[in-house]
């Protein structure tokens, strides 16, 4: 844990350093505005770990400012990184246009045939008399700089026959920068404004989506072993409700009302119900006792239950009328057929008793292989083990569908299915986006979701 926290702090610091450079240093000149921007960047960098720690210790007032900044920071980082290439190209174009022409100084002027009585400019910029012959035209001595005339003290006039420029053989134009600083400043400010406005707009849209009602999705999944009489069996599936600092009782009531309108045969709550203890969130979870279904409501633990007092929550959820499947299965007899509904603890669980890790053999072993089996497992990755036991369908959550695009691309590195229906080693896996959110109250590209899964016979 200490290693993870240290790594997170280091990454946060590096991100804020990058944001300070692109949004403050590159867009301001030295002065009070740059200093103010530096102080703001430091305070925002400290806000992130303060929010993570504070919300877990009851300082819920930190949740809105801290998590909103976390989302805005994420999109600023993504947009500025994307802009690096076009900004670099624009800088290169400006540099090439503004660089002084090579060879404009010191080139000999063309001389008409026969001399023509015109002065000839030598390679060093000195003038030779027309028609000069002998050593004067070719001798190295003739090409040397003549001694400068003495200048009287206090005189402002340049030496006779000279100019007011530097006398070291360089042209004053050579000391100019190869770019226009004002144009580079304008370019940096344009990129910063574009990134800032876009990030704010995307974040605002994401807040509206996350705080709005879950979307109802319906999916039909054929199971080869499903009896004809059970064709059309419906399972209302929800995960990742995430009751906590930003979501309370009203959130639960809305989800329960939505599920009850579906008149489902089964209800499956697939983990990550809470982000806090029973003492803090017991009242918010209370509406779960009103869930209605024909053959029962079921629950399996997610990884966040293990951060929030899993043993207390297992007892509390059971008290509210949901059957907690902890490495076990339940026969569902309906319409003249039988289906095995199994559930395993989250793969991150560790310990004994109610906190024991997933045990697939206990939940799936010694069963009638002719029956179809539906497994409730919080994380899609559990399918890699479940497939070894011939599971027909696994219902999962955990991923939030990525929650904030393009974060979904990173989720793919850990989970075999991010959202919707997929397959792992012959086992069908359906992953719901979840009805809540974790951390930032923002959802972009992955709206909150309650899913009605309809099982179909062949």
Order of alpha helices (4+ residues) and beta strands (2+ residues): alpha-alpha-alpha-beta-beta-alpha-alpha-alpha-beta-beta-alpha-beta-alpha-beta-alpha-beta-beta-beta-alpha-beta-alpha-beta-alpha-beta-beta-beta
